[in-house]
Amino acid sequence: MASLRRWRRISVALGVAFFAGAVTVSKVDVHYAPRENLERYDVALLDRAERSIDMAAYVVSDPVIVDALIRAAERGVKVRLYLDRSQFSHRGRGADALFASPNVIARIKGRGALMHLKAYAVDGKRLRTGSGNFSRSGLAAQDNDLVVVDDAETVMRFERDFDEIFARARNPEARSWRGRAW
């Protein structure tokens, strides 16, 4: 089993390097739901944040993930969330508390195609990406993956893209949409 996991990590690292134009990958960890509960990996990553979390998410409705983001904000971590417009109304319990936290800035994609990423960077050092939404079913019940990459160039590329999409003028603040119909 350990040999199979090691081979998967090597295969993913080689695939990322090949498709990304020979990016050197320092470390890649891959996990699969439903065999593994991906929620626990996300919580561990979010709980280690010291300075920043930049998250692009189709939906954030898992209360355990929301609580981890609130804890990070309470520790003084700057949390920026970029969410899909169609899914914002499906936010879970505690989302209003998250958006009201002083170190959280949440924006909603204004228009166009879906904001379908499920990724975040922690402290500009680690990138979490994968197919699972930040929902209880996406992290624990569905067939999804979670990939953590520790590679400065890959994380910087995500951060540049995140800064660009987050700064779009047509993205409303999440706080201003509380209670409004889409």
OpenMM code with the backbone's topology and positions (N, CA, C; nanometers):
from openmm import Vec3, app, unit

residues = "MET ALA SER LEU ARG ARG TRP ARG ARG ILE SER VAL ALA LEU GLY VAL ALA PHE PHE ALA GLY ALA VAL THR VAL SER LYS VAL ASP VAL HIS TYR ALA PRO ARG GLU ASN LEU GLU ARG TYR ASP VAL ALA LEU LEU ASP ARG ALA GLU ARG SER ILE ASP MET ALA ALA TYR VAL VAL SER ASP PRO VAL ILE VAL ASP ALA LEU ILE ARG ALA ALA GLU ARG GLY VAL LYS VAL ARG LEU TYR LEU ASP ARG SER GLN PHE SER HIS ARG GLY ARG GLY ALA ASP ALA LEU PHE ALA SER PRO ASN VAL ILE ALA ARG ILE LYS GLY ARG GLY ALA LEU MET HIS LEU LYS ALA TYR ALA VAL ASP GLY LYS ARG LEU ARG THR GLY SER GLY ASN PHE SER ARG SER GLY LEU ALA ALA GLN ASP ASN ASP LEU VAL VAL VAL ASP ASP ALA GLU THR VAL MET ARG PHE GLU ARG ASP PHE ASP GLU ILE PHE ALA ARG ALA ARG ASN PRO GLU ALA ARG SER TRP ARG GLY ARG ALA TRP".split()
positions = [
    Vec3(0.0815, -0.1192, 0.0000),
    Vec3(0.0000, 0.0000, 0.0000),
    Vec3(0.0858, 0.1255, 0.0000),
    Vec3(0.1894, 0.1288, 0.0850),
    Vec3(0.2789, 0.2444, 0.0892),
    Vec3(0.3490, 0.2616, -0.0446),
    Vec3(0.3853, 0.1505, -0.1083),
    Vec3(0.4511, 0.1558, -0.2381),
    Vec3(0.3574, 0.2150, -0.3441),
    Vec3(0.2303, 0.1764, -0.3409),
    Vec3(0.1317, 0.2298, -0.4334),
    Vec3(0.1143, 0.3797, -0.4122),
    Vec3(0.1065, 0.4244, -0.2880),
    Vec3(0.0944, 0.5679, -0.2586),
    Vec3(0.2150, 0.6453, -0.3094),
    Vec3(0.3342, 0.5900, -0.2858),
    Vec3(0.4566, 0.6565, -0.3311),
    Vec3(0.4541, 0.6676, -0.4835),
    Vec3(0.4134, 0.5616, -0.5518),
    Vec3(0.4061, 0.5638, -0.6982),
    Vec3(0.3049, 0.6680, -0.7456),
    Vec3(0.1899, 0.6798, -0.6798),
    Vec3(0.0911, 0.7811, -0.7169),
    Vec3(0.1495, 0.9213, -0.7044),
    Vec3(0.2201, 0.9468, -0.5943),
    Vec3(0.2815, 1.0789, -0.5740),
    Vec3(0.3823, 1.1098, -0.6831),
    Vec3(0.4654, 1.0132, -0.7160),
    Vec3(0.5647, 1.0330, -0.8214),
    Vec3(0.4958, 1.0554, -0.9547),
    Vec3(0.3932, 0.9782, -0.9857),
    Vec3(0.3205, 0.9922, -1.1113),
    Vec3(0.2557, 1.1296, -1.1220),
    Vec3(0.1926, 1.1749, -1.0158),
    Vec3(0.1290, 1.3066, -1.0169),
    Vec3(0.2341, 1.4147, -1.0352),
    Vec3(0.3446, 1.4043, -0.9641),
    Vec3(0.4512, 1.5046, -0.9747),
    Vec3(0.5040, 1.5113, -1.1181),
    Vec3(0.5261, 1.3958, -1.1795),
    Vec3(0.5750, 1.3941, -1.3164),
    Vec3(0.4709, 1.4508, -1.4123),
    Vec3(0.3446, 1.4161, -1.3908),
    Vec3(0.2372, 1.4681, -1.4757),
    Vec3(0.2238, 1.6187, -1.4643),
    Vec3(0.2292, 1.6716, -1.3430),
    Vec3(0.2212, 1.8165, -1.3221),
    Vec3(0.3391, 1.8841, -1.3912),
    Vec3(0.4594, 1.8298, -1.3749),
    Vec3(0.5786, 1.8884, -1.4358),
    Vec3(0.5676, 1.8877, -1.5883),
    Vec3(0.5184, 1.7785, -1.6445),
    Vec3(0.5060, 1.7679, -1.7898),
    Vec3(0.4047, 1.8666, -1.8447),
    Vec3(0.2843, 1.8692, -1.7876),
    Vec3(0.1783, 1.9523, -1.8402),
    Vec3(0.1952, 2.0998, -1.8055),
    Vec3(0.2694, 2.1328, -1.7049),
    Vec3(0.2882, 2.2719, -1.6662),
    Vec3(0.4155, 2.3304, -1.7269),
    Vec3(0.4745, 2.2654, -1.8232),
    Vec3(0.5924, 2.3183, -1.8860),
    Vec3(0.7186, 2.2925, -1.8052),
    Vec3(0.7321, 2.1719, -1.7543),
    Vec3(0.8507, 2.1291, -1.6803),
    Vec3(0.8697, 2.2054, -1.5501),
    Vec3(0.7626, 2.2311, -1.4793),
    Vec3(0.7715, 2.2899, -1.3464),
    Vec3(0.8319, 2.1848, -1.2535),
    Vec3(0.9273, 2.2256, -1.1736),
    Vec3(0.9866, 2.1343, -1.0768),
    Vec3(0.8971, 2.1300, -0.9543),
    Vec3(0.8473, 2.0135, -0.9219),
    Vec3(0.7573, 1.9979, -0.8092),
    Vec3(0.8352, 1.9426, -0.6914),
    Vec3(0.8318, 2.0162, -0.5812),
    Vec3(0.9050, 1.9739, -0.4626),
    Vec3(0.8359, 1.8572, -0.3941),
    Vec3(0.7050, 1.8703, -0.3705),
    Vec3(0.6327, 1.7654, -0.3014),
    Vec3(0.4859, 1.7727, -0.3412),
    Vec3(0.4277, 1.6573, -0.3660),
    Vec3(0.2859, 1.6483, -0.4000),
    Vec3(0.2259, 1.5370, -0.3158),
    Vec3(0.1150, 1.5694, -0.2470),
    Vec3(0.0393, 1.4683, -0.1726),
    Vec3(-0.0989, 1.4596, -0.2347),
    Vec3(-0.1459, 1.3375, -0.2579),
    Vec3(-0.2777, 1.3164, -0.3184),
    Vec3(-0.3600, 1.2290, -0.2245),
    Vec3(-0.4853, 1.2686, -0.2056),
    Vec3(-0.5781, 1.1920, -0.1219),
    Vec3(-0.7093, 1.1746, -0.1986),
    Vec3(-0.7799, 1.0649, -0.1690),
    Vec3(-0.9014, 1.0320, -0.2425),
    Vec3(-1.0182, 1.0048, -0.1481),
    Vec3(-1.1308, 1.0690, -0.1788),
    Vec3(-1.2567, 1.0410, -0.1102),
    Vec3(-1.3353, 0.9449, -0.1993),
    Vec3(-1.4218, 0.8659, -0.1472),
    Vec3(-1.4672, 0.8624, -0.0085),
    Vec3(-1.3816, 0.7752, 0.0836),
    Vec3(-1.2798, 0.7074, 0.0291),
    Vec3(-1.1967, 0.6229, 0.1156),
    Vec3(-1.1338, 0.7042, 0.2279),
    Vec3(-1.0898, 0.8247, 0.1970),
    Vec3(-1.0353, 0.9153, 0.2975),
    Vec3(-1.1314, 1.0327, 0.3116),
    Vec3(-1.1488, 1.0811, 0.4316),
    Vec3(-1.2298, 1.2005, 0.4522),
    Vec3(-1.1399, 1.3211, 0.4275),
    Vec3(-1.1610, 1.3890, 0.3149),
    Vec3(-1.0752, 1.5003, 0.2746),
    Vec3(-1.0879, 1.6201, 0.3678),
    Vec3(-1.1978, 1.6287, 0.4385),
    Vec3(-1.2221, 1.7387, 0.5316),
    Vec3(-1.1077, 1.7519, 0.6334),
    Vec3(-1.0595, 1.6400, 0.6833),
    Vec3(-0.9552, 1.6460, 0.7860),
    Vec3(-0.8247, 1.7019, 0.7312),
    Vec3(-0.7928, 1.6763, 0.6030),
    Vec3(-0.6726, 1.7333, 0.5419),
    Vec3(-0.6879, 1.8843, 0.5248),
    Vec3(-0.8072, 1.9268, 0.4814),
    Vec3(-0.8315, 2.0703, 0.4671),
    Vec3(-0.8207, 2.1419, 0.6012),
    Vec3(-0.8836, 2.0863, 0.7034),
    Vec3(-0.8789, 2.1494, 0.8358),
    Vec3(-0.7347, 2.1596, 0.8851),
    Vec3(-0.6560, 2.0552, 0.8671),
    Vec3(-0.5160, 2.0589, 0.9110),
    Vec3(-0.4386, 2.1684, 0.8378),
    Vec3(-0.4605, 2.1824, 0.7075),
    Vec3(-0.3928, 2.2873, 0.6306),
    Vec3(-0.4369, 2.4263, 0.6753),
    Vec3(-0.5670, 2.4455, 0.6893),
    Vec3(-0.6201, 2.5767, 0.7281),
    Vec3(-0.5767, 2.6137, 0.8693),
    Vec3(-0.5707, 2.5156, 0.9574),
    Vec3(-0.5288, 2.5433, 1.0953),
    Vec3(-0.3805, 2.5800, 1.1062),
    Vec3(-0.3011, 2.5476, 1.0051),
    Vec3(-0.1584, 2.5833, 1.0061),
    Vec3(-0.1308, 2.7218, 0.9488),
    Vec3(-0.2308, 2.7842, 0.8887),
    Vec3(-0.2097, 2.9160, 0.8267),
    Vec3(-0.1666, 3.0172, 0.9320),
    Vec3(-0.0677, 3.0977, 0.8965),
    Vec3(-0.0171, 3.2014, 0.9866),
    Vec3(-0.0412, 3.3418, 0.9335),
    Vec3(-0.0397, 3.3590, 0.7996),
    Vec3(-0.0533, 3.4928, 0.7415),
    Vec3(-0.1713, 3.5085, 0.6469),
    Vec3(-0.1918, 3.4092, 0.5582),
    Vec3(-0.2928, 3.4286, 0.4542),
    Vec3(-0.3518, 3.2971, 0.4056),
    Vec3(-0.4788, 3.3074, 0.3648),
    Vec3(-0.5486, 3.2006, 0.2942),
    Vec3(-0.6209, 3.2677, 0.1785),
    Vec3(-0.5907, 3.2260, 0.0572),
    Vec3(-0.6607, 3.2736, -0.0623),
    Vec3(-0.7341, 3.1550, -0.1210),
    Vec3(-0.8689, 3.1579, -0.1118),
    Vec3(-0.9501, 3.0428, -0.1511),
    Vec3(-1.0455, 3.0792, -0.2638),
    Vec3(-1.0409, 3.0011, -0.3708),
    Vec3(-1.1361, 3.0102, -0.4801),
    Vec3(-1.2238, 2.8861, -0.4708),
    Vec3(-1.3547, 2.9067, -0.4562),
    Vec3(-1.4417, 2.7925, -0.4280),
    Vec3(-1.5747, 2.8052, -0.5002),
    Vec3(-1.6173, 2.6961, -0.5571),
    Vec3(-1.7503, 2.6905, -0.6159),
    Vec3(-1.8543, 2.7062, -0.5058),
    Vec3(-1.8318, 2.6378, -0.3948),
    Vec3(-1.9213, 2.6485, -0.2796),
    Vec3(-1.8414, 2.6200, -0.1524),
    Vec3(-1.8744, 2.6907, -0.0450),
    Vec3(-1.8175, 2.6634, 0.0873),
    Vec3(-1.9362, 2.6470, 0.1820),
    Vec3(-1.9752, 2.5217, 0.2043),
    Vec3(-2.0917, 2.4968, 0.2892),
    Vec3(-2.0629, 2.4008, 0.4038),
    Vec3(-1.9470, 2.3361, 0.4033),
    Vec3(-1.9122, 2.2427, 0.5104),
    Vec3(-1.8857, 2.3231, 0.6380),
    Vec3(-1.9648, 2.3012, 0.7442),
    Vec3(-1.9477, 2.3806, 0.8664),
    Vec3(-1.8113, 2.3646, 0.9319),
    Vec3(-1.7475, 2.2498, 0.9148),
    Vec3(-1.6147, 2.2283, 0.9731),
    Vec3(-1.5110, 2.3146, 0.8997),
    Vec3(-1.5238, 2.3271, 0.7693),
    Vec3(-1.4342, 2.4122, 0.6906),
    Vec3(-1.4606, 2.5588, 0.7245),
    Vec3(-1.5873, 2.5961, 0.7332),
    Vec3(-1.6225, 2.7339, 0.7707),
    Vec3(-1.5628, 2.7674, 0.9070),
    Vec3(-1.5747, 2.6762, 1.0029),
    Vec3(-1.5176, 2.6991, 1.1367),
    Vec3(-1.3657, 2.7142, 1.1303),
    Vec3(-1.2986, 2.6340, 1.0471),
    Vec3(-1.1522, 2.6452, 1.0337),
    Vec3(-1.1130, 2.7807, 0.9752),
    Vec3(-1.1913, 2.8301, 0.8806),
    Vec3(-1.1640, 2.9619, 0.8235),
    Vec3(-1.1878, 3.0726, 0.9267),
    Vec3(-1.2916, 3.0589, 1.0066),
    Vec3(-1.3184, 3.1574, 1.1130),
    Vec3(-1.2048, 3.1562, 1.2153),
    Vec3(-1.1600, 3.0371, 1.2541),
    Vec3(-1.0479, 3.0282, 1.3489),
    Vec3(-0.9235, 3.0968, 1.2929),
    Vec3(-0.8980, 3.0757, 1.1657),
    Vec3(-0.7811, 3.1386, 1.1029),
    Vec3(-0.7944, 3.2908, 1.1091),
    Vec3(-0.9126, 3.3416, 1.0741),
    Vec3(-0.9349, 3.4870, 1.0776),
    Vec3(-0.9177, 3.5403, 1.2196),
    Vec3(-0.9651, 3.4658, 1.3175),
    Vec3(-0.9513, 3.5081, 1.4579),
    Vec3(-0.8049, 3.5096, 1.5031),
    Vec3(-0.7199, 3.4276, 1.4388),
    Vec3(-0.5766, 3.4277, 1.4698),
    Vec3(-0.5038, 3.5424, 1.4007),
    Vec3(-0.5761, 3.6187, 1.3192),
    Vec3(-0.5147, 3.7291, 1.2469),
    Vec3(-0.4748, 3.6960, 1.1049),
    Vec3(-0.5125, 3.5771, 1.0570),
    Vec3(-0.4824, 3.5378, 0.9195),
    Vec3(-0.5747, 3.6155, 0.8254),
    Vec3(-0.5188, 3.6720, 0.7198),
    Vec3(-0.5978, 3.7409, 0.6178),
    Vec3(-0.6596, 3.6346, 0.5270),
    Vec3(-0.7922, 3.6287, 0.5233),
    Vec3(-0.8641, 3.5283, 0.4449),
    Vec3(-0.9376, 3.5994, 0.3311),
    Vec3(-0.9042, 3.5605, 0.2090),
    Vec3(-0.9759, 3.6121, 0.0916),
    Vec3(-1.0476, 3.4948, 0.0257),
    Vec3(-1.1784, 3.5112, 0.0071),
    Vec3(-1.2616, 3.4078, -0.0545),
    Vec3(-1.3184, 3.4601, -0.1855),
    Vec3(-1.3143, 3.3771, -0.2879),
    Vec3(-1.3755, 3.4104, -0.4164),
    Vec3(-1.4716, 3.2978, -0.4493),
    Vec3(-1.6020, 3.3298, -0.4543),
    Vec3(-1.7072, 3.2282, -0.4612),
    Vec3(-1.7909, 3.2403, -0.5873),
    Vec3(-1.8522, 3.1303, -0.6265),
    Vec3(-1.9412, 3.1307, -0.7416),
    Vec3(-2.0749, 3.1952, -0.7055),
    Vec3(-2.1239, 3.2763, -0.7944),
    Vec3(-2.2494, 3.3495, -0.7726),
    Vec3(-2.3683, 3.2546, -0.7534),
    Vec3(-2.3781, 3.1524, -0.8367),
    Vec3(-2.4951, 3.0638, -0.8304),
    Vec3(-2.4999, 2.9832, -0.7018),
    Vec3(-2.3854, 2.9593, -0.6410),
    Vec3(-2.3805, 2.8770, -0.5211),
    Vec3(-2.3795, 2.9569, -0.3914),
    Vec3(-2.3656, 3.0880, -0.4019),
    Vec3(-2.3566, 3.1694, -0.2810),
    Vec3(-2.4809, 3.1554, -0.1936),
    Vec3(-2.5978, 3.1415, -0.2550),
    Vec3(-2.7209, 3.1279, -0.1772),
    Vec3(-2.7298, 2.9942, -0.1045),
    Vec3(-2.6433, 2.8988, -0.1408),
    Vec3(-2.6435, 2.7667, -0.0772),
    Vec3(-2.5399, 2.7555, 0.0336),
    Vec3(-2.4886, 2.8691, 0.0767),
    Vec3(-2.3860, 2.8650, 0.1814),
    Vec3(-2.4431, 2.8009, 0.3074),
    Vec3(-2.3570, 2.7362, 0.3799),
    Vec3(-2.4000, 2.6640, 0.4986),
    Vec3(-2.4076, 2.7514, 0.6218),
    Vec3(-2.4465, 2.6874, 0.7328),
    Vec3(-2.4517, 2.7548, 0.8623),
    Vec3(-2.3169, 2.8166, 0.8937),
    Vec3(-2.3171, 2.9300, 0.9536),
    Vec3(-2.1930, 2.9929, 0.9951),
    Vec3(-2.1288, 3.0800, 0.8892),
    Vec3(-2.1790, 3.0733, 0.7665),
    Vec3(-2.1180, 3.1527, 0.6597),
    Vec3(-2.1305, 3.3022, 0.6878),
    Vec3(-2.2432, 3.3461, 0.7415),
    Vec3(-2.2578, 3.4883, 0.7731),
    Vec3(-2.1563, 3.5310, 0.8779),
    Vec3(-2.1284, 3.4439, 0.9757),
    Vec3(-2.0257, 3.4746, 1.0760),
    Vec3(-1.8888, 3.4815, 1.0098),
    Vec3(-1.8642, 3.3952, 0.9148),
    Vec3(-1.7370, 3.3981, 0.8421),
    Vec3(-1.7228, 3.5303, 0.7673),
    Vec3(-1.8257, 3.5683, 0.6915),
    Vec3(-1.8179, 3.6908, 0.6115),
    Vec3(-1.8103, 3.8156, 0.6987),
    Vec3(-1.8597, 3.8074, 0.8222),
    Vec3(-1.8556, 3.9213, 0.9137),
    Vec3(-1.7238, 3.9307, 0.9905),
    Vec3(-1.6400, 3.8281, 0.9817),
    Vec3(-1.5128, 3.8293, 1.0532),
    Vec3(-1.4238, 3.9410, 0.9994),
    Vec3(-1.3524, 4.0094, 1.0884),
    Vec3(-1.2761, 4.1271, 1.0464),
    Vec3(-1.1627, 4.0992, 0.9488),
    Vec3(-1.1062, 3.9826, 0.9460),
    Vec3(-0.9953, 3.9533, 0.8559),
    Vec3(-1.0379, 3.8770, 0.7315),
    Vec3(-1.1696, 3.8742, 0.7041),
    Vec3(-1.2204, 3.8016, 0.5883),
    Vec3(-1.2758, 3.8994, 0.4861),
    Vec3(-1.2299, 3.8835, 0.3636),
    Vec3(-1.2855, 3.9578, 0.2503),
    Vec3(-1.3379, 3.8532, 0.1540),
    Vec3(-1.4677, 3.8548, 0.1284),
    Vec3(-1.5284, 3.7576, 0.0377),
    Vec3(-1.5900, 3.8318, -0.0800),
    Vec3(-1.5618, 3.7830, -0.1972),
    Vec3(-1.6200, 3.8388, -0.3195),
    Vec3(-1.6875, 3.7270, -0.3965),
    Vec3(-1.7882, 3.7686, -0.4728),
    Vec3(-1.8668, 3.6740, -0.5507),
    Vec3(-1.8436, 3.7035, -0.6976),
    Vec3(-1.8216, 3.5994, -0.7766),
    Vec3(-1.8023, 3.6201, -0.9198),
    Vec3(-1.9243, 3.6900, -0.9760),
    Vec3(-1.9022, 3.8019, -1.0401),
    Vec3(-2.0103, 3.8870, -1.0869),
    Vec3(-2.0962, 3.8285, -1.1969),
    Vec3(-2.0346, 3.7777, -1.2995),
    Vec3(-2.1117, 3.7215, -1.4113),
    Vec3(-2.0185, 3.6358, -1.4955),
    Vec3(-2.0791, 3.5673, -1.5916),
    Vec3(-2.0004, 3.4820, -1.6800),
    Vec3(-2.0112, 3.3365, -1.6395),
    Vec3(-1.9178, 3.2583, -1.6888),
    Vec3(-1.9152, 3.1151, -1.6605),
    Vec3(-1.8925, 3.0911, -1.5112),
    Vec3(-1.9163, 2.9687, -1.4691),
    Vec3(-1.9000, 2.9316, -1.3280),
    Vec3(-1.7590, 2.9587, -1.2760),
    Vec3(-1.7498, 2.9971, -1.1511),
    Vec3(-1.6230, 2.9983, -1.0787),
    Vec3(-1.6159, 2.8576, -1.0207),
    Vec3(-1.5443, 2.7702, -1.0841),
    Vec3(-1.5528, 2.6284, -1.0515),
    Vec3(-1.4290, 2.5742, -0.9810),
    Vec3(-1.3337, 2.6594, -0.9500),
    Vec3(-1.2145, 2.6129, -0.8786),
    Vec3(-1.2504, 2.5617, -0.7396),
    Vec3(-1.1668, 2.4743, -0.6903),
    Vec3(-1.1761, 2.4255, -0.5519),
    Vec3(-1.0343, 2.4233, -0.5005),
    Vec3(-0.9795, 2.5437, -0.4775),
    Vec3(-0.8376, 2.5536, -0.4473),
    Vec3(-0.8110, 2.6675, -0.3498),
    Vec3(-0.7008, 2.6546, -0.2769),
    Vec3(-0.6565, 2.7657, -0.1937),
    Vec3(-0.5068, 2.7559, -0.1694),
    Vec3(-0.4486, 2.8723, -0.1414),
    Vec3(-0.3071, 2.8804, -0.1041),
    Vec3(-0.2995, 2.9218, 0.0417),
    Vec3(-0.2060, 2.8631, 0.1142),
    Vec3(-0.1826, 2.8948, 0.2550),
    Vec3(-0.0453, 2.9601, 0.2672),
    Vec3(-0.0450, 3.0824, 0.3175),
    Vec3(0.0783, 3.1574, 0.3436),
    Vec3(0.1675, 3.1714, 0.2210),
    Vec3(0.1100, 3.1586, 0.1019),
    Vec3(0.1894, 3.1680, -0.0199),
    Vec3(0.2896, 3.0558, -0.0366),
    Vec3(0.2724, 2.9468, 0.0401),
    Vec3(0.3701, 2.8368, 0.0396),
    Vec3(0.3133, 2.7028, -0.0052),
    Vec3(0.1845, 2.6811, 0.0194),
    Vec3(0.1241, 2.5522, -0.0129),
    Vec3(-0.0032, 2.5771, -0.0917),
    Vec3(-0.0247, 2.4924, -0.1915),
    Vec3(-0.1448, 2.4999, -0.2730),
    Vec3(-0.2254, 2.3734, -0.2528),
    Vec3(-0.3520, 2.3912, -0.2230),
    Vec3(-0.4459, 2.2787, -0.2154),
    Vec3(-0.5398, 2.2947, -0.3334),
    Vec3(-0.5531, 2.1902, -0.4118),
    Vec3(-0.6466, 2.1900, -0.5223),
    Vec3(-0.7099, 2.0513, -0.5291),
    Vec3(-0.8032, 2.0321, -0.6191),
    Vec3(-0.8671, 1.9020, -0.6328),
    Vec3(-1.0078, 1.9154, -0.6856),
    Vec3(-1.0765, 1.8039, -0.6950),
    Vec3(-1.2099, 1.8028, -0.7552),
    Vec3(-1.3224, 1.8221, -0.6548),
    Vec3(-1.2956, 1.8050, -0.5263),
    Vec3(-1.4018, 1.8106, -0.4255),
    Vec3(-1.4400, 1.9510, -0.3852),
    Vec3(-1.5701, 1.9789, -0.3886),
    Vec3(-1.6203, 2.1054, -0.3359),
    Vec3(-1.6016, 2.1083, -0.1847),
    Vec3(-1.6029, 2.2286, -0.1278),
    Vec3(-1.5904, 2.2452, 0.0171),
    Vec3(-1.7281, 2.2280, 0.0816),
    Vec3(-1.7859, 2.1110, 0.0569),
    Vec3(-1.9146, 2.0710, 0.1135),
    Vec3(-1.8917, 1.9367, 0.1814),
    Vec3(-1.9801, 1.9010, 0.2713),
    Vec3(-1.9628, 1.7739, 0.3418),
    Vec3(-1.9617, 1.6570, 0.2441),
    Vec3(-2.0545, 1.6567, 0.1485),
    Vec3(-2.0582, 1.5458, 0.0525),
    Vec3(-1.9377, 1.5485, -0.0405),
    Vec3(-1.8917, 1.6666, -0.0808),
    Vec3(-1.7767, 1.6773, -0.1698),
    Vec3(-1.6474, 1.6288, -0.1069),
    Vec3(-1.6357, 1.6446, 0.0243),
    Vec3(-1.5129, 1.6072, 0.0929),
    Vec3(-1.5155, 1.4669, 0.1514),
    Vec3(-1.6347, 1.4109, 0.1737),
    Vec3(-1.6405, 1.2826, 0.2436),
    Vec3(-1.7144, 1.1723, 0.1691),
    Vec3(-1.8113, 1.2053, 0.0849),
    Vec3(-1.8960, 1.1005, 0.0277),
    Vec3(-1.8732, 1.0759, -0.1208),
    Vec3(-1.8396, 1.1787, -0.1952),
    Vec3(-1.8259, 1.1654, -0.3404),
    Vec3(-1.6855, 1.1179, -0.3784),
    Vec3(-1.6730, 1.0683, -0.5002),
    Vec3(-1.5426, 1.0297, -0.5541),
    Vec3(-1.4698, 1.1564, -0.5976),
    Vec3(-1.3781, 1.2037, -0.5143),
    Vec3(-1.3033, 1.3264, -0.5399),
    Vec3(-1.1591, 1.3088, -0.4960),
    Vec3(-1.0779, 1.4027, -0.5403),
    Vec3(-0.9393, 1.4022, -0.4954),
    Vec3(-0.9038, 1.5361, -0.4328),
    Vec3(-0.7974, 1.5350, -0.3563),
    Vec3(-0.7398, 1.6530, -0.2933),
    Vec3(-0.5899, 1.6431, -0.3175),
    Vec3(-0.5322, 1.7484, -0.3751),
    Vec3(-0.3909, 1.7492, -0.4086),
    Vec3(-0.3262, 1.8672, -0.3377),
    Vec3(-0.2196, 1.8421, -0.2639),
    Vec3(-0.1445, 1.9471, -0.1963),
    Vec3(-0.0074, 1.9540, -0.2617),
    Vec3(0.0285, 2.0740, -0.3074),
    Vec3(0.1550, 2.0960, -0.3767),
    Vec3(0.2387, 2.1939, -0.2957),
    Vec3(0.3604, 2.1551, -0.2651),
    Vec3(0.4582, 2.2418, -0.1989),
    Vec3(0.5646, 2.2777, -0.3020),
    Vec3(0.5368, 2.3768, -0.3812),
    Vec3(0.6302, 2.4218, -0.4841),
    Vec3(0.6098, 2.5712, -0.5021),
    Vec3(0.7113, 2.6497, -0.4759),
    Vec3(0.7001, 2.7958, -0.4749),
    Vec3(0.6485, 2.8506, -0.6074),
    Vec3(0.6987, 2.7997, -0.7192),
    Vec3(0.6569, 2.8511, -0.8499),
    Vec3(0.5092, 2.8209, -0.8768),
    Vec3(0.4654, 2.7012, -0.8426),
    Vec3(0.3259, 2.6632, -0.8633),
    Vec3(0.2330, 2.7475, -0.7757),
    Vec3(0.2708, 2.7687, -0.6509),
    Vec3(0.1893, 2.8502, -0.5603),
    Vec3(0.1855, 2.9947, -0.6086),
    Vec3(0.2992, 3.0481, -0.6526),
    Vec3(0.3023, 3.1862, -0.7032),
    Vec3(0.2130, 3.2018, -0.8254),
    Vec3(0.2101, 3.1013, -0.9102),
    Vec3(0.1232, 3.1073, -1.0279),
    Vec3(-0.0244, 3.1124, -0.9866),
    Vec3(-0.0623, 3.0282, -0.8902),
    Vec3(-0.1993, 3.0332, -0.8390),
    Vec3(-0.2290, 3.1711, -0.7799),
    Vec3(-0.1370, 3.2243, -0.6991),
    Vec3(-0.1587, 3.3542, -0.6343),
    Vec3(-0.1754, 3.4653, -0.7376),
    Vec3(-0.0962, 3.4642, -0.8441),
    Vec3(-0.1117, 3.5658, -0.9499),
    Vec3(-0.2498, 3.5559, -1.0142),
    Vec3(-0.2912, 3.4329, -1.0472),
    Vec3(-0.4239, 3.4137, -1.1073),
    Vec3(-0.5337, 3.4534, -1.0098),
    Vec3(-0.5182, 3.4159, -0.8832),
    Vec3(-0.6178, 3.4501, -0.7823),
    Vec3(-0.6293, 3.6017, -0.7686),
    Vec3(-0.5167, 3.6722, -0.7599),
    Vec3(-0.5193, 3.8184, -0.7487),
    Vec3(-0.5956, 3.8805, -0.8647),
    Vec3(-0.5736, 3.8273, -0.9837),
    Vec3(-0.6398, 3.8806, -1.1028),
    Vec3(-0.7915, 3.8598, -1.0985),
    Vec3(-0.8356, 3.7398, -1.0673),
    Vec3(-0.9808, 3.7157, -1.0668),
    Vec3(-1.0478, 3.7820, -0.9467),
    Vec3(-0.9792, 3.7888, -0.8346),
    Vec3(-1.0353, 3.8495, -0.7141),
    Vec3(-1.0563, 3.9997, -0.7334),
    Vec3(-0.9696, 4.0635, -0.8105),
    Vec3(-0.9721, 4.2085, -0.8276),
    Vec3(-1.0690, 4.2566, -0.9360),
    Vec3(-1.1362, 4.1685, -1.0033),
    Vec3(-1.2283, 4.2121, -1.1091),
    Vec3(-1.3306, 4.3092, -1.0526),
    Vec3(-1.3497, 4.4173, -1.1228),
    Vec3(-1.4386, 4.5243, -1.0762),
    Vec3(-1.5837, 4.4793, -1.0629),
    Vec3(-1.6240, 4.3811, -1.1371),
    Vec3(-1.7649, 4.3390, -1.1347),
    Vec3(-1.7968, 4.2405, -1.0218),
    Vec3(-1.7005, 4.2102, -0.9354),
    Vec3(-1.7223, 4.1157, -0.8255),
    Vec3(-1.7769, 4.1889, -0.7028),
    Vec3(-1.9025, 4.1632, -0.6656),
    Vec3(-1.9559, 4.2290, -0.5448),
    Vec3(-1.9014, 4.1658, -0.4165),
    Vec3(-1.8979, 4.2444, -0.3110),
    Vec3(-1.8604, 4.1943, -0.1788),
    Vec3(-1.9708, 4.1019, -0.1279),
    Vec3(-1.9361, 3.9934, -0.0635),
    Vec3(-2.0348, 3.8984, -0.0117),
    Vec3(-2.1234, 3.9635, 0.0935),
    Vec3(-2.0671, 4.0503, 0.1774),
    Vec3(-2.1454, 4.1143, 0.2829),
    Vec3(-2.2608, 4.1961, 0.2263),
    Vec3(-2.2409, 4.2564, 0.1104),
    Vec3(-2.3447, 4.3405, 0.0520),
    Vec3(-2.4591, 4.2594, -0.0071),
    Vec3(-2.4415, 4.1279, -0.0213),
    Vec3(-2.5450, 4.0439, -0.0809),
    Vec3(-2.6239, 3.9647, 0.0209),
    Vec3(-2.5958, 3.9837, 0.1489),
    Vec3(-2.6684, 3.9097, 0.2512),
    Vec3(-2.8195, 3.9329, 0.2392),
    Vec3(-2.8939, 3.8248, 0.2285),
    Vec3(-3.0399, 3.8342, 0.2246),
    Vec3(-3.0972, 3.8771, 0.0911),
    Vec3(-3.0155, 3.9005, -0.0084),
    Vec3(-3.0663, 3.9428, -0.1381),
    Vec3(-3.0858, 3.8231, -0.2294),
    Vec3(-3.1854, 3.8299, -0.3114),
    Vec3(-3.2099, 3.7220, -0.4088),
    Vec3(-3.1197, 3.7411, -0.5302),
    Vec3(-3.0866, 3.6341, -0.5923),
    Vec3(-3.0038, 3.6404, -0.7121),
    Vec3(-3.0954, 3.6488, -0.8293),
] * unit.nanometer
topology = app.Topology()
chain = topology.addChain("A")
for resn in residues:
    res = topology.addResidue(resn, chain)
    for name in ("N", "CA", "C"):
        topology.addAtom(name, app.Element.getBySymbol(name[0]), res)
